[in-house]
Amino acid sequence: MQVELNNYFKCKIDKSILKELSQKSDIKGLLHVSGYFIILFTVGFVAYYTWGTYWSIFWFLVYGNIYNFVNAIWHETSHNTAFNSKVLNSIFFHLSSFMAMFEPTRWKFTHFVHHKNTYSTKDPYDHEILYGNNLKKTPKSFLINCIPFADLLYLKNHISFEIIKHSLGIETKVMKECIPDNAKPRAILISRIYLTIWLLIIFSSIVFKTWLPVLFLLLPIFYGKTMHRIVAFAQHAGLARNVKDHRLSSRDMHLNPILSFLYWKMEYHCVHHIYPIIPSYNLKKLYHHLEDQLPKAKNGLIETYKEIIPALLKQRIDPNYSINVRLNKNETVIA
């Protein structure tokens, strides 16, 4: 049996369970961010200690790949679900936004559009599709976003270049379409603050005649992106666009404990899109309550990419192609 759906799908779940899983926790949030930064600082110290040897190349790559998972902290705090405390959510939202080169005003509004119109190529346009909507360029864009420093060759397409344009008062497409007029001055101001800090970091490297400030604080987003990009790309790749059923446009998968920790359980991405108010540390529990109503989660990245890669190749030829999503043995949902 095939079922065509045009409206948002809603799962059936006991309200008491949903209420329990909706509870936010400062302790759980602090344990996660503390664990993340302890790991990051420890690896960063080893990279510093080995500076001047070939080992430092390896350790900076590890540092950079861990650094880029700060995106998970940004994401969770943007939903105000990382902590029960609004103050803690705000502090870590702004810290992680700077680290990820996400100007917070822009991304707060575009993330709202992303959830309301996931994977949309129409009006409103989903500006958070990680590699754009041009399916013919997706494989190339994916490689550029995985190879260290490769996107420096295409800097005009990088999120940092958008911040530079906003700091100069240039109204970009995303600003016109997503940011309200009364919030645009804030986006411009914060962009200018970011640019000033970036220049100070570069200046400190020049003054002290060392690459360390830029390697630790500015360039990780360029050289350490590989692992996070591979994981994040799997959220929606190959799935349906311009539909309002998150089962068709978002994917759940199981990751190993290390990646799951760094990614803050966001591998249960379909569940997250259906219930964005649920803290990420409860997503796995929620998935198990709902798994008989959702597509089966992929078992790791290898199985996931066995589905994604053929789909991307087909989409290059037929932009309307999307993966048929099987809910169970008897039911397949098509866009």
C-alpha positions in Angstrom: 0.0 0.0 0.0 1.2 3.5 -0.9 0.0 6.6 1.0 0.3 10.2 -0.3 0.4 12.9 2.3 0.4 16.6 2.0 0.0 17.7 5.7 2.2 17.4 8.6 2.2 13.9 10.1 1.5 13.6 13.8 2.5 10.6 15.9 0.2 9.0 18.4 1.8 9.1 21.9 0.6 9.3 25.5 0.5 12.9 26.6 2.1 12.0 30.0 5.1 10.4 28.2 5.5 13.5 26.0 5.2 15.8 29.0 7.9 13.8 30.8 10.3 13.8 27.9 9.7 17.5 27.4 11.3 18.3 30.7 14.5 20.4 30.4 17.5 20.0 32.7 20.3 22.3 33.6 22.3 19.4 35.0 22.1 17.4 31.8 22.8 20.4 29.7 25.8 21.4 31.8 27.2 17.8 31.9 27.1 17.8 28.1 28.7 21.1 27.4 31.3 20.6 30.2 32.2 17.2 28.7 32.4 18.7 25.2 34.7 21.5 26.2 36.9 19.3 28.5 37.5 17.0 25.4 38.1 20.0 23.2 40.5 21.7 25.6 42.3 18.4 26.2 42.9 17.7 22.5 43.8 21.4 22.0 46.4 21.1 24.7 47.9 18.1 23.0 47.9 19.9 19.7 49.7 22.9 21.4 52.2 20.5 23.2 53.1 18.8 19.9 53.4 22.1 18.0 56.4 22.1 15.7 56.2 18.4 15.1 54.3 16.4 12.5 52.1 15.1 15.3 50.6 18.5 15.6 49.0 18.2 12.2 47.1 15.1 13.4 46.1 16.6 16.7 44.9 19.9 15.1 42.8 17.8 12.7 41.2 16.0 15.7 40.8 19.3 17.5 39.1 20.9 14.4 36.7 18.0 13.9 35.7 18.1 17.6 35.4 21.9 17.4 32.9 21.8 14.5 30.5 19.8 16.7 29.9 23.0 18.6 27.2 23.3 16.0 25.2 20.8 18.1 25.4 23.1 21.1 24.3 26.0 18.9 21.4 24.0 17.6 20.1 22.8 20.9 20.4 26.3 22.6 18.7 27.9 19.6 15.6 25.8 20.6 16.1 26.8 24.2 16.0 23.1 25.1 19.7 22.5 26.2 19.0 24.0 29.7 16.0 24.8 31.7 17.6 28.2 32.5 17.0 30.9 29.9 20.3 32.6 30.9 22.3 29.4 30.3 20.6 28.8 26.9 21.4 32.4 25.9 25.1 32.3 27.1 25.9 29.1 25.3 23.8 30.1 22.2 25.9 33.2 21.7 29.2 31.4 22.5 28.5 28.5 20.1 27.2 30.8 17.5 30.5 32.7 17.4 32.5 29.5 17.3 30.4 28.0 14.5 30.5 31.4 12.6 26.7 31.5 12.8 25.5 35.1 13.2 22.7 34.4 15.8 20.0 36.8 14.6 20.1 35.4 11.0 20.2 31.8 12.2 17.5 32.1 14.7 15.1 33.2 12.0 16.2 30.9 9.3 16.0 27.9 11.7 12.4 28.7 12.3 11.8 28.6 8.6 13.8 25.4 8.4 11.4 23.6 10.8 8.2 25.1 9.4 9.2 24.4 5.7 11.9 21.8 5.9 13.8 21.3 2.7 11.8 23.8 0.8 12.9 25.3 -2.5 9.8 27.5 -2.8 8.6 30.5 -0.9 9.7 30.5 1.9 13.0 29.1 0.9 14.8 26.9 3.4 18.2 28.7 3.7 19.5 26.0 6.1 19.8 23.3 3.5 23.4 22.6 4.2 24.6 22.3 0.6 22.0 24.3 -1.3 19.1 23.3 -3.5 21.0 22.8 -6.8 21.0 19.1 -7.0 23.5 19.1 -10.0 26.1 20.7 -7.7 25.4 18.7 -4.6 28.1 16.1 -5.0 30.7 18.8 -5.7 29.5 20.9 -2.9 29.5 18.0 -0.5 33.2 17.2 -1.3 34.1 20.9 -1.0 32.5 20.9 2.4 34.4 17.8 3.6 37.9 18.5 2.3 39.9 20.6 4.8 40.4 24.2 3.6 38.6 23.5 0.3 35.9 26.0 0.9 38.5 28.8 1.2 38.7 28.5 -2.6 34.9 29.2 -2.8 34.9 31.8 0.1 32.0 33.7 -1.5 29.8 30.7 -0.8 30.9 30.3 2.8 28.8 31.5 5.8 31.7 33.7 6.9 31.4 35.7 3.7 27.8 36.3 4.4 28.7 37.8 7.8 31.3 40.1 6.1 28.6 41.3 3.7 26.1 41.9 6.5 28.8 43.8 8.5 29.1 46.1 5.5 25.4 46.7 5.5 24.8 44.6 2.3 21.3 43.1 2.4 21.7 39.5 1.2 19.0 37.2 -0.1 18.7 35.5 3.3 18.4 38.8 5.1 15.7 40.0 2.7 13.6 36.8 3.0 14.0 35.8 6.6 15.1 38.6 8.9 12.4 41.1 9.9 13.2 44.8 9.3 13.4 45.5 13.0 16.0 42.7 13.6 18.2 43.6 10.6 20.2 46.3 12.6 21.0 43.7 15.2 22.2 41.2 12.6 24.5 43.9 11.1 25.8 45.0 14.5 26.7 41.4 15.6 28.3 40.8 12.2 30.5 43.8 12.8 31.4 42.5 16.2 32.3 39.1 14.7 34.4 40.7 12.0 36.2 42.8 14.6 37.1 39.8 16.7 38.3 37.9 13.6 40.6 40.8 12.7 41.9 40.9 16.3 42.7 37.2 16.2 44.6 37.6 12.9 46.4 40.7 14.3 47.5 38.8 17.4 49.0 36.0 15.2 50.9 38.7 13.2 52.1 40.5 16.3 53.2 37.4 18.2 54.5 35.7 15.0 52.6 32.5 15.5 49.8 30.6 13.7 48.3 29.4 16.9 45.6 32.0 17.5 44.1 31.6 14.0 44.6 27.8 14.2 42.7 27.5 17.5 40.1 30.2 17.1 39.5 31.1 13.5 40.4 28.3 11.1 39.0 25.1 12.8 35.7 25.8 10.9 37.7 25.4 7.7 40.1 22.5 8.4 38.1 20.4 10.9 34.7 20.2 9.2 34.9 16.7 7.7 33.2 14.5 10.3 30.5 17.0 11.3 29.7 17.6 7.6 29.3 13.9 6.9 27.0 13.4 9.9 25.0 16.6 9.3 24.5 16.0 5.6 22.7 12.8 6.4 19.8 14.7 8.1 17.9 15.3 4.8 20.0 14.2 1.8 18.2 12.3 -0.9 14.8 12.8 0.8 11.8 14.7 -0.5 11.6 18.4 -0.9 8.7 20.7 -0.7 6.5 18.4 1.4 5.0 18.9 4.8 5.6 15.5 6.3 8.9 15.2 8.2 9.0 11.5 7.7 9.6 12.2 4.0 12.2 15.0 4.4 14.2 14.0 7.6 16.1 10.9 8.6 16.7 9.0 11.8 19.9 6.9 12.2 21.9 5.2 15.0 25.4 6.4 15.7 28.2 5.1 17.9 28.3 6.6 21.5 31.1 9.0 20.7 29.5 10.6 17.6 26.1 10.5 19.3 27.6 12.5 22.3 29.3 15.0 20.0 26.2 15.4 17.9 24.0 15.6 21.0 21.6 12.8 19.8 20.6 14.9 16.8 20.9 11.8 14.6 17.3 11.2 15.6 16.5 14.0 13.2 13.1 13.0 12.0 11.9 12.7 15.6 13.4 16.2 16.3 11.5 17.8 13.4 8.2 16.3 14.5 8.8 17.2 18.2 11.3 20.2 18.2 10.4 21.0 21.8 12.0 17.8 23.1 15.5 18.2 24.6 18.0 16.3 22.5 19.1 14.1 25.5 15.5 12.6 25.4 15.3 12.1 21.6 16.5 8.5 21.7 13.9 7.6 24.3 11.2 9.3 22.3 12.3 7.5 19.1 11.8 4.1 20.9 8.2 5.2 21.8 7.5 6.1 18.2 9.6 3.8 16.1 6.6 1.7 14.9 5.1 4.9 13.4 8.3 6.1 11.7 10.7 5.0 9.0 13.2 2.5 10.4 16.4 4.3 11.6 19.5 3.6 9.6 22.2 1.6 11.4 25.2 3.9 11.2 26.7 6.1 8.6 27.7 3.4 6.1 24.2 2.1 5.8 22.9 5.7 5.6 25.2 6.6 2.8 24.4 3.4 0.9 21.0 5.0 0.6 22.1 8.6 0.1 24.7 8.2 -2.7 22.5 6.5 -5.3 19.7 8.9 -4.5 22.0 11.9 -5.2 23.1 10.4 -8.5 19.5 10.0 -9.5 18.6 13.5 -8.4 21.2 14.9 -10.8 19.2 13.5 -13.7 15.8 13.8 -12.2 15.4 16.7 -9.7 12.0 15.4 -8.7 13.4 12.0 -7.5 13.4 11.3 -3.8 13.8 8.2 -1.7 10.7 6.2 -1.2 10.3 6.0 2.6 9.2 2.6 3.9 7.4 2.7 7.2 6.9 -1.0 7.6 6.6 -4.1 5.4 3.2 -3.1 3.9 3.4 0.7 3.7 5.6 3.0 1.7 5.1 6.8 1.8 5.8 8.7 -1.4 6.1 12.5 -1.8 
